[in-house]
Every structure is written in structure tokens, then in C-alpha cells.
């Protein structure tokens, strides 16, 4: 019998915490809960956890701090941030610190369940063997790094960023839409009807890491009316 996945819920609102615990237990997951940031961080980094659902507004360490510290110790652990703070700055900050997804309250339990399932499928597929080129950068899925072929500079990537680059690199210079990225990388069904800036925010993050000038990209190109295209090798 396959061992059920272990989900950690870090949430201080009793109604939401209990509802999430019941939801995931009903669907066969092993569930642990923490009521504050400090205990959530300890459990996420010390226990055999497969995914973390993390509120932002927590007693002790807030969710942003917890997310950042989890990423330093467990770079591949999937994290979904769950919060009432929905400004673009908050979303960008959460994703920048390493969250895989950012879901505003109130939210659909069905959508949350689907996103959890998709993240766990991604984690089980594993992108650690991926090695590819993005402009002058060599991407290592195993080490989660991009290394510049000419000056040796190395930068850290998240598993999601490696997946995005891998999907774009597989397209033989073709471009793909946001909906196709949401469907193939995030695994969302009915992506055309999904209102989210997740793809744009992740692309912006990648450009800041890989481009000389993020405002004038030469590696991850925007194709007007179509989507994004990756320049896989350095083109003169």
C-alpha cells in the first residue's frame, strides 16, 4: 500500500484550520497542523512533510519569514501561501521568497485541493535530472542553479523556475501562451478561465535573475499576442 502524502497546515484561524484538516484527511492525506510560525517552521524543516499550506498572518514568525527559512533548508518542499493579503506587492514577495503558489482568502476548497494535487504530482515527477540551456546560462535541475557559461556566475533557482525553463526549452523555439504554461507546468485544468498573474510574476522573477536588463529581455522573450519564447542558446 502506498504511503499517503503528509500535508502540514500552518494556520491560526480555527475555522479555516479545522476545515482544511478535515478536507485533506477526507481525501486520504496525512495531516499535521501548527498554530504559529515558529512551530510551523520547526515541523516543516524537521518532520517528513510533503507539502506546506502556510498562512501569512501568523503569531511569532509571519508566513513570509517561515517560507524563506523553509526554502533555505528544504529548497524542493512545495509551499502554498494562503492569505487575505492580496496586493501585488504581497503576492510578488511571497513568490520571490519561494512559494509555489499564492491563494487569496476566501478561496474554493476544490481549487485548493486541485493545486495541492498538482504540486504533489510535480514533486513526484522530479525535475532534478533536468539540464538545459537558457541563453548563456547552463541550468542544473539537480543543483537548482544557473551557471553563466562565460563568466562563471552562479545563481539559485526554484524547482518551479526550472520547470518553466524546461517546458519552454522543449518547444524548439516555439512560443507558448500563459494558458499553456498554467496547464503544462502548473497542471491547472480550464486554465483559459483562470484569472491569475502567477505566470507573469514567475517570468518577471526569472528575467531579473537571468537577463542583463529585465526590461529589455533577450533570453525569455514576449511574443506579442502569443506568449513567451525561450532563447535556448546564446544567439549573436
VEXVONU-433032 format. One record per residue (C-alpha): residue number from 0; residue in one letter; x negated, z negated, y negated. Coordinates in nm, 3 decimals. Layout:
N
<pt><resi>NUM</resi><resn>a</resn><X>X</X><Z>Z</Z><Y>Y</Y></pt>
...
END
This chain:
236
<pt><resi>0</resi><resn>x</resn><X>0.000</X><Z>0.000</Z><Y>0.000</Y></pt>
<pt><resi>1</resi><resn>x</resn><X>-0.134</X><Z>0.097</Z><Y>-0.343</Y></pt>
<pt><resi>2</resi><resn>x</resn><X>-0.205</X><Z>-0.196</Z><Y>-0.571</Y></pt>
<pt><resi>3</resi><resn>x</resn><X>0.020</X><Z>-0.197</Z><Y>-0.876</Y></pt>
<pt><resi>4</resi><resn>x</resn><X>-0.135</X><Z>-0.146</Z><Y>-1.218</Y></pt>
<pt><resi>5</resi><resn>x</resn><X>-0.191</X><Z>-0.454</Z><Y>-1.432</Y></pt>
<pt><resi>6</resi><resn>x</resn><X>-0.049</X><Z>-0.445</Z><Y>-1.786</Y></pt>
<pt><resi>7</resi><resn>x</resn><X>-0.140</X><Z>-0.706</Z><Y>-2.046</Y></pt>
<pt><resi>8</resi><resn>x</resn><X>0.115</X><Z>-0.766</Z><Y>-2.324</Y></pt>
<pt><resi>9</resi><resn>x</resn><X>-0.019</X><Z>-0.940</Z><Y>-2.635</Y></pt>
<pt><resi>10</resi><resn>x</resn><X>0.289</X><Z>-1.019</Z><Y>-2.846</Y></pt>
<pt><resi>11</resi><resn>x</resn><X>0.402</X><Z>-1.334</Z><Y>-3.027</Y></pt>
<pt><resi>12</resi><resn>x</resn><X>0.771</X><Z>-1.241</Z><Y>-3.077</Y></pt>
<pt><resi>13</resi><resn>x</resn><X>0.954</X><Z>-1.396</Z><Y>-2.778</Y></pt>
<pt><resi>14</resi><resn>x</resn><X>1.238</X><Z>-1.143</Z><Y>-2.759</Y></pt>
<pt><resi>15</resi><resn>x</resn><X>1.004</X><Z>-0.842</Z><Y>-2.760</Y></pt>
<pt><resi>16</resi><resn>x</resn><X>0.753</X><Z>-1.007</Z><Y>-2.528</Y></pt>
<pt><resi>17</resi><resn>x</resn><X>1.016</X><Z>-1.107</Z><Y>-2.272</Y></pt>
<pt><resi>18</resi><resn>x</resn><X>1.184</X><Z>-0.767</Z><Y>-2.289</Y></pt>
<pt><resi>19</resi><resn>x</resn><X>0.857</X><Z>-0.584</Z><Y>-2.228</Y></pt>
<pt><resi>20</resi><resn>x</resn><X>0.760</X><Z>-0.818</Z><Y>-1.946</Y></pt>
<pt><resi>21</resi><resn>x</resn><X>1.095</X><Z>-0.756</Z><Y>-1.773</Y></pt>
<pt><resi>22</resi><resn>x</resn><X>1.073</X><Z>-0.380</Z><Y>-1.830</Y></pt>
<pt><resi>23</resi><resn>x</resn><X>0.733</X><Z>-0.334</Z><Y>-1.670</Y></pt>
<pt><resi>24</resi><resn>x</resn><X>0.793</X><Z>-0.584</Z><Y>-1.391</Y></pt>
<pt><resi>25</resi><resn>x</resn><X>1.113</X><Z>-0.395</Z><Y>-1.303</Y></pt>
<pt><resi>26</resi><resn>x</resn><X>0.912</X><Z>-0.072</Z><Y>-1.276</Y></pt>
<pt><resi>27</resi><resn>x</resn><X>0.663</X><Z>-0.228</Z><Y>-1.036</Y></pt>
<pt><resi>28</resi><resn>x</resn><X>0.376</X><Z>-0.323</Z><Y>-1.264</Y></pt>
<pt><resi>29</resi><resn>x</resn><X>0.183</X><Z>-0.647</Z><Y>-1.253</Y></pt>
<pt><resi>30</resi><resn>x</resn><X>0.231</X><Z>-0.807</Z><Y>-1.596</Y></pt>
<pt><resi>31</resi><resn>x</resn><X>0.044</X><Z>-1.074</Z><Y>-1.791</Y></pt>
<pt><resi>32</resi><resn>x</resn><X>0.136</X><Z>-1.198</Z><Y>-2.138</Y></pt>
<pt><resi>33</resi><resn>x</resn><X>-0.054</X><Z>-1.362</Z><Y>-2.421</Y></pt>
<pt><resi>34</resi><resn>x</resn><X>0.091</X><Z>-1.507</Z><Y>-2.741</Y></pt>
<pt><resi>35</resi><resn>x</resn><X>-0.207</X><Z>-1.478</Z><Y>-2.976</Y></pt>
<pt><resi>36</resi><resn>x</resn><X>-0.508</X><Z>-1.261</Z><Y>-3.049</Y></pt>
<pt><resi>37</resi><resn>x</resn><X>-0.774</X><Z>-1.495</Z><Y>-2.917</Y></pt>
<pt><resi>38</resi><resn>x</resn><X>-0.618</X><Z>-1.541</Z><Y>-2.574</Y></pt>
<pt><resi>39</resi><resn>x</resn><X>-0.529</X><Z>-1.172</Z><Y>-2.562</Y></pt>
<pt><resi>40</resi><resn>x</resn><X>-0.889</X><Z>-1.072</Z><Y>-2.625</Y></pt>
<pt><resi>41</resi><resn>x</resn><X>-1.015</X><Z>-1.312</Z><Y>-2.359</Y></pt>
<pt><resi>42</resi><resn>x</resn><X>-0.769</X><Z>-1.181</Z><Y>-2.100</Y></pt>
<pt><resi>43</resi><resn>x</resn><X>-0.830</X><Z>-0.814</Z><Y>-2.185</Y></pt>
<pt><resi>44</resi><resn>x</resn><X>-1.208</X><Z>-0.845</Z><Y>-2.154</Y></pt>
<pt><resi>45</resi><resn>x</resn><X>-1.234</X><Z>-1.091</Z><Y>-1.864</Y></pt>
<pt><resi>46</resi><resn>x</resn><X>-0.938</X><Z>-1.009</Z><Y>-1.637</Y></pt>
<pt><resi>47</resi><resn>x</resn><X>-0.886</X><Z>-0.693</Z><Y>-1.425</Y></pt>
<pt><resi>48</resi><resn>x</resn><X>-0.645</X><Z>-0.530</Z><Y>-1.671</Y></pt>
<pt><resi>49</resi><resn>x</resn><X>-0.549</X><Z>-0.160</Z><Y>-1.655</Y></pt>
<pt><resi>50</resi><resn>x</resn><X>-0.374</X><Z>-0.126</Z><Y>-1.994</Y></pt>
<pt><resi>51</resi><resn>x</resn><X>-0.308</X><Z>-0.340</Z><Y>-2.303</Y></pt>
<pt><resi>52</resi><resn>x</resn><X>0.003</X><Z>-0.338</Z><Y>-2.521</Y></pt>
<pt><resi>53</resi><resn>x</resn><X>-0.113</X><Z>-0.501</Z><Y>-2.841</Y></pt>
<pt><resi>54</resi><resn>x</resn><X>0.085</X><Z>-0.620</Z><Y>-3.142</Y></pt>
<pt><resi>55</resi><resn>x</resn><X>-0.090</X><Z>-0.606</Z><Y>-3.479</Y></pt>
<pt><resi>56</resi><resn>x</resn><X>0.052</X><Z>-0.917</Z><Y>-3.648</Y></pt>
<pt><resi>57</resi><resn>x</resn><X>-0.072</X><Z>-1.199</Z><Y>-3.424</Y></pt>
<pt><resi>58</resi><resn>x</resn><X>-0.176</X><Z>-1.563</Z><Y>-3.467</Y></pt>
<pt><resi>59</resi><resn>x</resn><X>-0.553</X><Z>-1.604</Z><Y>-3.463</Y></pt>
<pt><resi>60</resi><resn>x</resn><X>-0.726</X><Z>-1.267</Z><Y>-3.449</Y></pt>
<pt><resi>61</resi><resn>x</resn><X>-0.499</X><Z>-0.983</Z><Y>-3.557</Y></pt>
<pt><resi>62</resi><resn>x</resn><X>-0.445</X><Z>-0.679</Z><Y>-3.338</Y></pt>
<pt><resi>63</resi><resn>x</resn><X>-0.698</X><Z>-0.467</Z><Y>-3.528</Y></pt>
<pt><resi>64</resi><resn>x</resn><X>-0.974</X><Z>-0.722</Z><Y>-3.460</Y></pt>
<pt><resi>65</resi><resn>x</resn><X>-0.871</X><Z>-0.755</Z><Y>-3.096</Y></pt>
<pt><resi>66</resi><resn>x</resn><X>-0.865</X><Z>-0.377</Z><Y>-3.049</Y></pt>
<pt><resi>67</resi><resn>x</resn><X>-1.211</X><Z>-0.338</Z><Y>-3.198</Y></pt>
<pt><resi>68</resi><resn>x</resn><X>-1.362</X><Z>-0.612</Z><Y>-2.981</Y></pt>
<pt><resi>69</resi><resn>x</resn><X>-1.195</X><Z>-0.481</Z><Y>-2.664</Y></pt>
<pt><resi>70</resi><resn>x</resn><X>-1.343</X><Z>-0.138</Z><Y>-2.736</Y></pt>
<pt><resi>71</resi><resn>x</resn><X>-1.692</X><Z>-0.286</Z><Y>-2.767</Y></pt>
<pt><resi>72</resi><resn>x</resn><X>-1.668</X><Z>-0.444</Z><Y>-2.420</Y></pt>
<pt><resi>73</resi><resn>x</resn><X>-1.431</X><Z>-0.209</Z><Y>-2.236</Y></pt>
<pt><resi>74</resi><resn>x</resn><X>-1.450</X><Z>0.135</Z><Y>-2.400</Y></pt>
<pt><resi>75</resi><resn>x</resn><X>-1.225</X><Z>0.302</Z><Y>-2.141</Y></pt>
<pt><resi>76</resi><resn>x</resn><X>-0.943</X><Z>0.046</Z><Y>-2.131</Y></pt>
<pt><resi>77</resi><resn>x</resn><X>-0.619</X><Z>0.211</Z><Y>-2.256</Y></pt>
<pt><resi>78</resi><resn>x</resn><X>-0.468</X><Z>0.035</Z><Y>-2.561</Y></pt>
<pt><resi>79</resi><resn>x</resn><X>-0.126</X><Z>0.090</Z><Y>-2.718</Y></pt>
<pt><resi>80</resi><resn>x</resn><X>-0.073</X><Z>-0.077</Z><Y>-3.054</Y></pt>
<pt><resi>81</resi><resn>x</resn><X>0.283</X><Z>-0.193</Z><Y>-3.120</Y></pt>
<pt><resi>82</resi><resn>x</resn><X>0.373</X><Z>-0.292</Z><Y>-3.473</Y></pt>
<pt><resi>83</resi><resn>x</resn><X>0.613</X><Z>-0.291</Z><Y>-3.765</Y></pt>
<pt><resi>84</resi><resn>x</resn><X>0.328</X><Z>-0.182</Z><Y>-3.993</Y></pt>
<pt><resi>85</resi><resn>x</resn><X>0.378</X><Z>0.192</Z><Y>-4.013</Y></pt>
<pt><resi>86</resi><resn>x</resn><X>0.188</X><Z>0.304</Z><Y>-4.322</Y></pt>
<pt><resi>87</resi><resn>x</resn><X>-0.051</X><Z>0.592</Z><Y>-4.266</Y></pt>
<pt><resi>88</resi><resn>x</resn><X>-0.347</X><Z>0.368</Z><Y>-4.351</Y></pt>
<pt><resi>89</resi><resn>x</resn><X>-0.246</X><Z>0.122</Z><Y>-4.078</Y></pt>
<pt><resi>90</resi><resn>x</resn><X>-0.200</X><Z>0.400</Z><Y>-3.823</Y></pt>
<pt><resi>91</resi><resn>x</resn><X>-0.534</X><Z>0.558</Z><Y>-3.909</Y></pt>
<pt><resi>92</resi><resn>x</resn><X>-0.704</X><Z>0.218</Z><Y>-3.896</Y></pt>
<pt><resi>93</resi><resn>x</resn><X>-0.559</X><Z>0.139</Z><Y>-3.554</Y></pt>
<pt><resi>94</resi><resn>x</resn><X>-0.662</X><Z>0.474</Z><Y>-3.410</Y></pt>
<pt><resi>95</resi><resn>x</resn><X>-1.002</X><Z>0.455</Z><Y>-3.577</Y></pt>
<pt><resi>96</resi><resn>x</resn><X>-1.067</X><Z>0.120</Z><Y>-3.408</Y></pt>
<pt><resi>97</resi><resn>x</resn><X>-0.998</X><Z>0.277</Z><Y>-3.070</Y></pt>
<pt><resi>98</resi><resn>x</resn><X>-0.624</X><Z>0.252</Z><Y>-2.999</Y></pt>
<pt><resi>99</resi><resn>x</resn><X>-0.499</X><Z>0.533</Z><Y>-2.775</Y></pt>
<pt><resi>100</resi><resn>x</resn><X>-0.152</X><Z>0.528</Z><Y>-2.924</Y></pt>
<pt><resi>101</resi><resn>x</resn><X>0.033</X><Z>0.356</Z><Y>-3.208</Y></pt>
<pt><resi>102</resi><resn>x</resn><X>0.406</X><Z>0.292</Z><Y>-3.168</Y></pt>
<pt><resi>103</resi><resn>x</resn><X>0.618</X><Z>0.160</Z><Y>-3.458</Y></pt>
<pt><resi>104</resi><resn>x</resn><X>0.890</X><Z>-0.101</Z><Y>-3.421</Y></pt>
<pt><resi>105</resi><resn>x</resn><X>1.176</X><Z>-0.063</Z><Y>-3.346</Y></pt>
<pt><resi>106</resi><resn>x</resn><X>1.096</X><Z>0.163</Z><Y>-3.052</Y></pt>
<pt><resi>107</resi><resn>x</resn><X>1.255</X><Z>0.321</Z><Y>-2.747</Y></pt>
<pt><resi>108</resi><resn>x</resn><X>1.172</X><Z>0.140</Z><Y>-2.423</Y></pt>
<pt><resi>109</resi><resn>x</resn><X>1.192</X><Z>0.471</Z><Y>-2.237</Y></pt>
<pt><resi>110</resi><resn>x</resn><X>0.940</X><Z>0.632</Z><Y>-2.471</Y></pt>
<pt><resi>111</resi><resn>x</resn><X>0.706</X><Z>0.333</Z><Y>-2.444</Y></pt>
<pt><resi>112</resi><resn>x</resn><X>0.731</X><Z>0.341</Z><Y>-2.064</Y></pt>
<pt><resi>113</resi><resn>x</resn><X>0.652</X><Z>0.714</Z><Y>-2.062</Y></pt>
<pt><resi>114</resi><resn>x</resn><X>0.349</X><Z>0.668</Z><Y>-2.285</Y></pt>
<pt><resi>115</resi><resn>x</resn><X>0.220</X><Z>0.388</Z><Y>-2.064</Y></pt>
<pt><resi>116</resi><resn>x</resn><X>0.262</X><Z>0.607</Z><Y>-1.756</Y></pt>
<pt><resi>117</resi><resn>x</resn><X>0.080</X><Z>0.894</Z><Y>-1.925</Y></pt>
<pt><resi>118</resi><resn>x</resn><X>-0.213</X><Z>0.675</Z><Y>-2.030</Y></pt>
<pt><resi>119</resi><resn>x</resn><X>-0.249</X><Z>0.533</Z><Y>-1.681</Y></pt>
<pt><resi>120</resi><resn>x</resn><X>-0.244</X><Z>0.883</Z><Y>-1.532</Y></pt>
<pt><resi>121</resi><resn>x</resn><X>-0.516</X><Z>0.985</Z><Y>-1.777</Y></pt>
<pt><resi>122</resi><resn>x</resn><X>-0.721</X><Z>0.683</Z><Y>-1.682</Y></pt>
<pt><resi>123</resi><resn>x</resn><X>-0.686</X><Z>0.759</Z><Y>-1.310</Y></pt>
<pt><resi>124</resi><resn>x</resn><X>-0.793</X><Z>1.123</Z><Y>-1.360</Y></pt>
<pt><resi>125</resi><resn>x</resn><X>-1.109</X><Z>1.010</Z><Y>-1.529</Y></pt>
<pt><resi>126</resi><resn>x</resn><X>-1.291</X><Z>1.221</Z><Y>-1.785</Y></pt>
<pt><resi>127</resi><resn>x</resn><X>-1.625</X><Z>1.054</Z><Y>-1.720</Y></pt>
<pt><resi>128</resi><resn>x</resn><X>-1.771</X><Z>1.363</Z><Y>-1.546</Y></pt>
<pt><resi>129</resi><resn>x</resn><X>-1.692</X><Z>1.595</Z><Y>-1.835</Y></pt>
<pt><resi>130</resi><resn>x</resn><X>-1.989</X><Z>1.757</Z><Y>-2.008</Y></pt>
<pt><resi>131</resi><resn>x</resn><X>-1.929</X><Z>2.024</Z><Y>-2.269</Y></pt>
<pt><resi>132</resi><resn>x</resn><X>-2.042</X><Z>2.177</Z><Y>-2.596</Y></pt>
<pt><resi>133</resi><resn>x</resn><X>-1.880</X><Z>2.144</Z><Y>-2.937</Y></pt>
<pt><resi>134</resi><resn>x</resn><X>-2.078</X><Z>2.340</Z><Y>-3.192</Y></pt>
<pt><resi>135</resi><resn>x</resn><X>-2.431</X><Z>2.191</Z><Y>-3.191</Y></pt>
<pt><resi>136</resi><resn>x</resn><X>-2.314</X><Z>1.880</Z><Y>-3.004</Y></pt>
<pt><resi>137</resi><resn>x</resn><X>-2.351</X><Z>1.806</Z><Y>-2.632</Y></pt>
<pt><resi>138</resi><resn>x</resn><X>-2.059</X><Z>1.590</Z><Y>-2.520</Y></pt>
<pt><resi>139</resi><resn>x</resn><X>-2.103</X><Z>1.342</Z><Y>-2.232</Y></pt>
<pt><resi>140</resi><resn>x</resn><X>-1.780</X><Z>1.211</Z><Y>-2.085</Y></pt>
<pt><resi>141</resi><resn>x</resn><X>-1.975</X><Z>0.965</Z><Y>-1.872</Y></pt>
<pt><resi>142</resi><resn>x</resn><X>-2.151</X><Z>0.803</Z><Y>-2.167</Y></pt>
<pt><resi>143</resi><resn>x</resn><X>-1.876</X><Z>0.872</Z><Y>-2.424</Y></pt>
<pt><resi>144</resi><resn>x</resn><X>-2.131</X><Z>1.019</Z><Y>-2.661</Y></pt>
<pt><resi>145</resi><resn>x</resn><X>-2.200</X><Z>1.334</Z><Y>-2.859</Y></pt>
<pt><resi>146</resi><resn>x</resn><X>-2.569</X><Z>1.422</Z><Y>-2.899</Y></pt>
<pt><resi>147</resi><resn>x</resn><X>-2.687</X><Z>1.675</Z><Y>-3.157</Y></pt>
<pt><resi>148</resi><resn>x</resn><X>-2.898</X><Z>1.943</Z><Y>-2.991</Y></pt>
<pt><resi>149</resi><resn>x</resn><X>-3.129</X><Z>1.992</Z><Y>-3.291</Y></pt>
<pt><resi>150</resi><resn>x</resn><X>-3.190</X><Z>1.650</Z><Y>-3.447</Y></pt>
<pt><resi>151</resi><resn>x</resn><X>-3.112</X><Z>1.421</Z><Y>-3.150</Y></pt>
<pt><resi>152</resi><resn>x</resn><X>-2.849</X><Z>1.219</Z><Y>-3.339</Y></pt>
<pt><resi>153</resi><resn>x</resn><X>-2.603</X><Z>1.043</Z><Y>-3.107</Y></pt>
<pt><resi>154</resi><resn>x</resn><X>-2.254</X><Z>0.918</Z><Y>-3.190</Y></pt>
<pt><resi>155</resi><resn>x</resn><X>-1.991</X><Z>0.732</Z><Y>-2.988</Y></pt>
<pt><resi>156</resi><resn>x</resn><X>-1.664</X><Z>0.892</Z><Y>-2.879</Y></pt>
<pt><resi>157</resi><resn>x</resn><X>-1.346</X><Z>0.750</Z><Y>-2.730</Y></pt>
<pt><resi>158</resi><resn>x</resn><X>-1.205</X><Z>0.872</Z><Y>-2.396</Y></pt>
<pt><resi>159</resi><resn>x</resn><X>-0.918</X><Z>1.036</Z><Y>-2.586</Y></pt>
<pt><resi>160</resi><resn>x</resn><X>-1.161</X><Z>1.225</Z><Y>-2.810</Y></pt>
<pt><resi>161</resi><resn>x</resn><X>-1.346</X><Z>1.356</Z><Y>-2.504</Y></pt>
<pt><resi>162</resi><resn>x</resn><X>-1.014</X><Z>1.469</Z><Y>-2.356</Y></pt>
<pt><resi>163</resi><resn>x</resn><X>-0.920</X><Z>1.655</Z><Y>-2.673</Y></pt>
<pt><resi>164</resi><resn>x</resn><X>-1.257</X><Z>1.832</Z><Y>-2.686</Y></pt>
<pt><resi>165</resi><resn>x</resn><X>-1.241</X><Z>1.911</Z><Y>-2.314</Y></pt>
<pt><resi>166</resi><resn>x</resn><X>-0.894</X><Z>2.066</Z><Y>-2.348</Y></pt>
<pt><resi>167</resi><resn>x</resn><X>-0.996</X><Z>2.276</Z><Y>-2.648</Y></pt>
<pt><resi>168</resi><resn>x</resn><X>-1.323</X><Z>2.378</Z><Y>-2.480</Y></pt>
<pt><resi>169</resi><resn>x</resn><X>-1.136</X><Z>2.510</Z><Y>-2.176</Y></pt>
<pt><resi>170</resi><resn>x</resn><X>-0.947</X><Z>2.768</Z><Y>-2.378</Y></pt>
<pt><resi>171</resi><resn>x</resn><X>-1.218</X><Z>3.035</Z><Y>-2.418</Y></pt>
<pt><resi>172</resi><resn>x</resn><X>-1.199</X><Z>3.041</Z><Y>-2.799</Y></pt>
<pt><resi>173</resi><resn>x</resn><X>-0.817</X><Z>3.050</Z><Y>-2.799</Y></pt>
<pt><resi>174</resi><resn>x</resn><X>-0.629</X><Z>2.808</Z><Y>-3.023</Y></pt>
<pt><resi>175</resi><resn>x</resn><X>-0.365</X><Z>2.559</Z><Y>-2.923</Y></pt>
<pt><resi>176</resi><resn>x</resn><X>-0.075</X><Z>2.403</Z><Y>-3.111</Y></pt>
<pt><resi>177</resi><resn>x</resn><X>-0.014</X><Z>2.035</Z><Y>-3.175</Y></pt>
<pt><resi>178</resi><resn>x</resn><X>0.272</X><Z>2.052</Z><Y>-2.924</Y></pt>
<pt><resi>179</resi><resn>x</resn><X>0.041</X><Z>2.189</Z><Y>-2.654</Y></pt>
<pt><resi>180</resi><resn>x</resn><X>-0.213</X><Z>1.914</Z><Y>-2.724</Y></pt>
<pt><resi>181</resi><resn>x</resn><X>0.059</X><Z>1.649</Z><Y>-2.703</Y></pt>
<pt><resi>182</resi><resn>x</resn><X>0.181</X><Z>1.798</Z><Y>-2.377</Y></pt>
<pt><resi>183</resi><resn>x</resn><X>-0.155</X><Z>1.858</Z><Y>-2.206</Y></pt>
<pt><resi>184</resi><resn>x</resn><X>-0.369</X><Z>1.573</Z><Y>-2.343</Y></pt>
<pt><resi>185</resi><resn>x</resn><X>-0.111</X><Z>1.303</Z><Y>-2.410</Y></pt>
<pt><resi>186</resi><resn>x</resn><X>0.127</X><Z>1.418</Z><Y>-2.135</Y></pt>
<pt><resi>187</resi><resn>x</resn><X>0.438</X><Z>1.397</Z><Y>-2.351</Y></pt>
<pt><resi>188</resi><resn>x</resn><X>0.747</X><Z>1.582</Z><Y>-2.239</Y></pt>
<pt><resi>189</resi><resn>x</resn><X>0.955</X><Z>1.762</Z><Y>-2.501</Y></pt>
<pt><resi>190</resi><resn>x</resn><X>0.654</X><Z>1.749</Z><Y>-2.733</Y></pt>
<pt><resi>191</resi><resn>x</resn><X>0.814</X><Z>2.004</Z><Y>-2.965</Y></pt>
<pt><resi>192</resi><resn>x</resn><X>1.078</X><Z>1.745</Z><Y>-3.057</Y></pt>
<pt><resi>193</resi><resn>x</resn><X>0.831</X><Z>1.459</Z><Y>-3.102</Y></pt>
<pt><resi>194</resi><resn>x</resn><X>0.763</X><Z>1.351</Z><Y>-3.459</Y></pt>
<pt><resi>195</resi><resn>x</resn><X>0.410</X><Z>1.212</Z><Y>-3.467</Y></pt>
<pt><resi>196</resi><resn>x</resn><X>0.087</X><Z>1.266</Z><Y>-3.660</Y></pt>
<pt><resi>197</resi><resn>x</resn><X>-0.123</X><Z>1.140</Z><Y>-3.368</Y></pt>
<pt><resi>198</resi><resn>x</resn><X>-0.286</X><Z>1.479</Z><Y>-3.306</Y></pt>
<pt><resi>199</resi><resn>x</resn><X>-0.372</X><Z>1.536</Z><Y>-3.672</Y></pt>
<pt><resi>200</resi><resn>x</resn><X>-0.519</X><Z>1.187</Z><Y>-3.706</Y></pt>
<pt><resi>201</resi><resn>x</resn><X>-0.735</X><Z>1.229</Z><Y>-3.394</Y></pt>
<pt><resi>202</resi><resn>x</resn><X>-0.856</X><Z>1.570</Z><Y>-3.512</Y></pt>
<pt><resi>203</resi><resn>x</resn><X>-0.943</X><Z>1.421</Z><Y>-3.851</Y></pt>
<pt><resi>204</resi><resn>x</resn><X>-1.140</X><Z>1.143</Z><Y>-3.678</Y></pt>
<pt><resi>205</resi><resn>x</resn><X>-1.332</X><Z>1.395</Z><Y>-3.467</Y></pt>
<pt><resi>206</resi><resn>x</resn><X>-1.413</X><Z>1.604</Z><Y>-3.772</Y></pt>
<pt><resi>207</resi><resn>x</resn><X>-1.557</X><Z>1.303</Z><Y>-3.953</Y></pt>
<pt><resi>208</resi><resn>x</resn><X>-1.782</X><Z>1.243</Z><Y>-3.654</Y></pt>
<pt><resi>209</resi><resn>x</resn><X>-1.889</X><Z>1.598</Z><Y>-3.573</Y></pt>
<pt><resi>210</resi><resn>x</resn><X>-1.866</X><Z>1.807</Z><Y>-3.889</Y></pt>
<pt><resi>211</resi><resn>x</resn><X>-2.120</X><Z>1.824</Z><Y>-4.171</Y></pt>
<pt><resi>212</resi><resn>x</resn><X>-1.822</X><Z>1.839</Z><Y>-4.408</Y></pt>
<pt><resi>213</resi><resn>x</resn><X>-1.490</X><Z>1.725</Z><Y>-4.258</Y></pt>
<pt><resi>214</resi><resn>x</resn><X>-1.304</X><Z>1.905</Z><Y>-4.537</Y></pt>
<pt><resi>215</resi><resn>x</resn><X>-1.468</X><Z>2.237</Z><Y>-4.450</Y></pt>
<pt><resi>216</resi><resn>x</resn><X>-1.484</X><Z>2.223</Z><Y>-4.069</Y></pt>
<pt><resi>217</resi><resn>x</resn><X>-1.700</X><Z>2.465</Z><Y>-3.873</Y></pt>
<pt><resi>218</resi><resn>x</resn><X>-1.653</X><Z>2.318</Z><Y>-3.523</Y></pt>
<pt><resi>219</resi><resn>x</resn><X>-1.285</X><Z>2.224</Z><Y>-3.493</Y></pt>
<pt><resi>220</resi><resn>x</resn><X>-1.107</X><Z>2.499</Z><Y>-3.681</Y></pt>
<pt><resi>221</resi><resn>x</resn><X>-0.750</X><Z>2.504</Z><Y>-3.804</Y></pt>
<pt><resi>222</resi><resn>x</resn><X>-0.582</X><Z>2.836</Z><Y>-3.726</Y></pt>
<pt><resi>223</resi><resn>x</resn><X>-0.300</X><Z>2.876</Z><Y>-3.977</Y></pt>
<pt><resi>224</resi><resn>x</resn><X>0.040</X><Z>2.899</Z><Y>-3.813</Y></pt>
<pt><resi>225</resi><resn>x</resn><X>-0.111</X><Z>2.829</Z><Y>-3.470</Y></pt>
<pt><resi>226</resi><resn>x</resn><X>-0.309</X><Z>2.507</Z><Y>-3.428</Y></pt>
<pt><resi>227</resi><resn>x</resn><X>-0.671</X><Z>2.421</Z><Y>-3.352</Y></pt>
<pt><resi>228</resi><resn>x</resn><X>-0.965</X><Z>2.606</Z><Y>-3.202</Y></pt>
<pt><resi>229</resi><resn>x</resn><X>-1.299</X><Z>2.466</Z><Y>-3.090</Y></pt>
<pt><resi>230</resi><resn>x</resn><X>-1.627</X><Z>2.645</Z><Y>-3.157</Y></pt>
<pt><resi>231</resi><resn>x</resn><X>-1.795</X><Z>2.558</Z><Y>-2.828</Y></pt>
<pt><resi>232</resi><resn>x</resn><X>-2.149</X><Z>2.670</Z><Y>-2.909</Y></pt>
<pt><resi>233</resi><resn>x</resn><X>-2.332</X><Z>2.686</Z><Y>-3.239</Y></pt>
<pt><resi>234</resi><resn>x</resn><X>-2.239</X><Z>3.020</Z><Y>-3.390</Y></pt>
<pt><resi>235</resi><resn>x</resn><X>-2.469</X><Z>3.165</Z><Y>-3.654</Y></pt>
END
